[in-house]
Amino acid sequence: MFRLLAGLCALTLAAVAPLAAKAQAPAPAAIKPVSAYARLPAVQMAEISPNGQKIAILGGAPTERTITINPIDGAVAVTIPLGAVDVNGIRWAGDNYIVATVRVYDSRTNMGDGRVYSYNLQRDIVFDMTGKIVGLLLDGINWSGFAVSRPILGEIDGAKPAVAMLGLSEGTKMGDQFSKLKQKGAGLTMAVYKVDVATGQGRIGDKGNDSTVWFAVDRQGDARVRIDAAQGLTSLWVRRKGAATWTEIDRSPTMALKVGFIGYSDAEDAVYLRTQVATGDQIVRLNLADNSRTVIGPASPAREAGLLRDPRTGKPVAVVTGAEKPEYQWLDAQLGAVHARIAKALKNRDVQLMGWSADRTRIILRAESPNHPPSWYLYETATNQASQLGDEYPELAGAAFGKTRWITYKAADGMELYAYLTVPAGLAPGKKAPLVVMPHGGPASRDSFSFDWWEQFLVSRGYAVLKPQFRGSNGFGEAFERSGFNEWGGKMQSDIADAVSAVDDPAVDNARVCIMGASFGGYAALHGATSRSDRYRCAISVNGVTDLPSMIGHARVYGGGDSGEIRYLREVVGDPRVDPESLNRASPYRRVGGRTSPVLLIYAVQDTTVPAAQSKLMETALKDAGVPHQVIILDGDDHHFSSTKSRLQTLEATEAFLAKYLPVSP
């Protein structure tokens, strides 16, 4: 009998129409407090055990994280208090162990060169079904202790729960962005470890060469795919089951392979690749047994396509395309039918199949839209019912959310670009909302058809929000992404300004604009403040890059001259060895002057992606130039808004700053 949690709401999919008919007019929406938007999700993640008998939910109160193990048969749930620790995610290892990946800040002086190095280390803690800590994966293993992260590559089939992990082994390669070992002469290389979950101990299964940066493995934990990158070359190697030697299938003189590696499918002993054709992306399956290639998905591909794959076997179950919102072409009829039923019941939301039991009788789903906070569900095929596991933002129940629409516009050079525009609900006739433009981070990222707590907070306070998908964003094809290379301070910034000019909505005042963002978005905000004060009345930067030469220098010191990060920055941002002056011109720190717009600088002390030194440089320049500015320091946080406290500080400071420089009522 299904008895998960008291008070779960069952949604009978066969009764969609009657449910809709009984709907009542909503009560007037109340203005929600800042804390309702700032809290960490009450349900951050939900995972079902392979046998389908238990659900593990990561979430909890705003200021602490817990893991709750919920037996579906009605047995007593077990709650594991984690406190204020930063938890990246959870996963099952077999049916009786939960692995939680946590981020731990580490800063110390290296005895080899005397420098102070700071890293956010990712480590994996194992819990049993009583909530007891069993241990750490790869704990005490030589060399792998120096790894910044040790990603779990997959589970290993067998009588004992085990996983394959990426670690480090003694070799000829100097430590790069994966390693915090900086002692002169120390050599490390990538290796696949087969790790016993119950003990945390592992042994090397496959070892890379001095260029290896990644592996993909089969269900036995044996490497089937290897990616090498060194001295300006990137190569992709494969090895079929039963073979001892590797075969190179792609080589590129850039960071990007000519074919994009999507993943390995153990069920088929096949590799899935993304290739470029005239009409966009085409997905190809390479059968490793006979080297045959088969096109997967649409005959006329979309601009960009991805795969939804079985989390255990790697076999594709759907091709995912779409610009404004995801569109699914199901390769697995059973899962496609489930998705269709739920999507019909939860109209206008993106329904995501997050995982399922090995026999597929129980499926975890997540549904959201830009105007609907995410909710989690458990679907049972036997009863055709979806039971709600919880909402990510329960305190926002009854809140009014803005209306979001997808717009297209032309850049100054004619390139077609895209943006999301969200306008506050219930504006009085003739009332125009001031505009906040929010460039995303990355910049090889994109905004999506999803709920954004930061955006919706601004909308609730009377602001319209514009999210431009400028050139350099991913999700729109390789050519679109590469068109942003070496344009950080150029066309990417004019694309953002062009988006503001393109807004044509009677409810939006695009003459009153503030620009704000985080990471690259923070850089864009500061670039706008220093170069387009005629366009932007103010700017808000969170953990933003301010000086490109020193940012590239930071990557070189931490990762080494041939690390993936430094190669990426030199290729995408610019190479200071070739053209240092262009990087200087593109750096907001070096552009501060008397006409710079007022700036709110927010930065995290423990950010190791964009170090706090970047914001400190900008703070000094603003002070010296007499530019109105404010500084908020997020103590104890990193690059990712990992605490409710930091999110709350950011929203409160944002609201006060906008009230001063971009008030809703002019």
Secondary structure, DSSP 8 states (H G I E B T S, - for coil): ----STT--EEEGGGHHHHHHT-----------HHHHHS--SEEEEEE-TTSSEEEEEE-STT-EEEEEEETTS---EEEEEET-EEEEEEESTTSEEEEEEEEEEEEE-TTT--EEEEEEEEEEEEETTS-EEEETTTT-TTGGGBS---EEEEE-SSS-EEEEEEEEESS----TTB----TT--EEEEEEEEETTT--EEEEEE--TTEEEEEE-TTS-EEEEEEEETTEEEEEE--TT--S-EEEEEESSSS-SSEEEEEETTTTEEEEEEEETTEEEEEEEETTT--EEEES-SS--SS-EEEE-TTT--EEEEEE-SSS-EEEESSHHHHHHHHHHHHHSTTSEEEEEEE-TTSSEEEEEEEETTEEEEEEEEETTTTEEEEEEES-GGGTT----EEEEEEEE-TTS-EEEEEEEE-TT--TT--EEEEE---SSSS----SS--HHHHHHHHTT-EEEEEE-TT-SSS-HHHHHTTTT-TTTHHHHHHHHHHHH---TTEEEEEEEEEEETHHHHHHHHHHHH-TTT-SEEEEES----HHHHHHHHHHHH-TTSHHHHHHHHHT--TTT-HHHHHHT-GGGT--TT---EEEEEETT-SSS-HHHHHHHHHHHHHHT--EEEEEETT--TT--SHHHHHHHHHHHHHHHHHHS-S--
